[in-house]
Amino acid sequence: MATEQELRKPFLEFAGPNGAYYADTFLKIQKNVLGRWHVNKAAMLGSFVWAALRGNWLLFVIGFVIDLIVAVNLALVFKYSKAAADNADKDFLVERYEGWSQSSLIGAILVFFLGRLLFGWIADRFYARQYERWRVDHTVNNGVEKSRLVLAGLIVLLVVPLML
């Protein structure tokens, strides 16, 4: 029978930094005892940057889209606030722009918090699937590599200007 240390070794090798956390979490996933409301706090806070560092590009896209929706809504808040100020002499327009601005702000806040919570919730589950693929094929991304941030940065630089 394998010892606890032997069971944890592949997880530690795969995850790299913070490997003990992922070893515990992946073992719980494999035993089907991971709590229903388990959230990866690092992933929740780091969002698509965390996913890029870990080399999980599906999570990168999910996190990036969530944050992009928030950014677009915040851009609308500023756009409508400026429009309300520019049309201060027209009450009906001010009321309309302020309503749109408030709706966009509420949308941005909701998407940010609910999106980050969802991202943190799916992060370990998706990362465990990546680990399972890595066990079969060691060319699958593993560990944390800062060089992946270059690709992530290029994607952000290409997409964000198109959306705002």
QUIPE-V343656 format. One record per run of one state. SS is the DSSP state (2 for helix, 1 for strand, 0 for the rest). FROM is the first residue (numbers start at 0). TO is the last residue. If there is no record, write none. Layout:
SS_FROM_TO ; SS_FROM_TO
This chain:
0_0_2 ; 2_3_14 ; 0_15_17 ; 2_18_29 ; 0_30_39 ; 2_40_53 ; 0_54_55 ; 2_56_85 ; 0_86_89 ; 2_90_135 ; 0_136_146 ; 2_147_162 ; 0_163_163
